[in-house]
Amino acid sequence: MTPSDLRAWQAHMGYTYETAAEALGMSRSGFAKLLAGDHPIDKRTALACAAIAAGLREWPSKPR
């Protein structure tokens, strides 16, 4: 995932910097660093973006 891909995901989801960062469980400044290309976007973040876009939630810690 590239910073451009991440920006496209953010726009697709209608997220602000704050809501995108919150959805991914990171700080606003951390999200901004990913968008700026200051830090590589790891596979976990890319998969989290895909899961969020697909409407998935966190895996339950206890069986239902």
C-alpha positions as CSV (number, residue, x, y, z in Angstrom):
1,M,0.0,0.0,0.0
2,T,1.3,3.4,-1.0
3,P,0.5,6.8,0.6
4,S,-1.7,7.5,-2.4
5,D,-3.6,4.2,-1.8
6,L,-4.0,5.2,1.9
7,R,-5.3,8.6,0.9
8,A,-7.7,7.0,-1.6
9,W,-9.0,4.7,1.2
10,Q,-9.5,7.7,3.5
11,A,-11.5,9.5,0.8
12,H,-13.5,6.4,-0.1
13,M,-14.4,6.0,3.6
14,G,-15.2,9.7,4.0
15,Y,-12.7,10.0,6.9
16,T,-10.9,13.0,8.2
17,Y,-7.4,12.6,9.5
18,E,-8.8,12.1,13.0
19,T,-11.5,9.5,12.1
20,A,-9.1,7.6,9.8
21,A,-6.5,7.4,12.6
22,E,-9.1,6.4,15.1
23,A,-10.4,3.6,12.8
24,L,-6.9,2.3,12.5
25,G,-6.0,2.6,16.2
26,M,-3.3,5.1,15.8
27,S,-2.6,8.8,16.5
28,R,-3.4,11.5,14.1
29,S,0.3,12.4,13.7
30,G,1.1,8.7,13.0
31,F,-1.5,8.6,10.3
32,A,-0.1,11.9,8.8
33,K,3.4,10.3,8.7
34,L,2.0,7.4,6.7
35,L,0.3,9.8,4.3
36,A,3.5,11.8,3.9
37,G,5.6,8.7,3.2
38,D,7.7,9.3,6.4
39,H,7.0,5.7,7.5
40,P,6.3,2.7,5.4
41,I,2.7,1.4,5.5
42,D,2.9,-2.2,6.8
43,K,0.8,-5.1,5.8
44,R,-1.2,-5.0,9.0
45,T,-2.3,-1.5,8.2
46,A,-3.1,-2.3,4.6
47,L,-5.2,-5.3,5.8
48,A,-6.9,-3.2,8.4
49,C,-7.9,-0.7,5.7
50,A,-9.4,-3.5,3.6
51,A,-11.2,-5.0,6.6
52,I,-12.7,-1.7,7.6
53,A,-13.8,-1.0,4.0
54,A,-15.5,-4.4,3.9
55,G,-17.4,-3.5,7.1
56,L,-15.5,-6.0,9.3
57,R,-15.0,-5.3,13.0
58,E,-12.3,-6.4,15.5
59,W,-12.2,-10.1,16.0
60,P,-13.9,-11.0,19.3
61,S,-11.6,-11.9,22.1
62,K,-14.2,-14.4,23.5
63,P,-16.4,-16.8,21.6
64,R,-20.0,-15.5,21.2
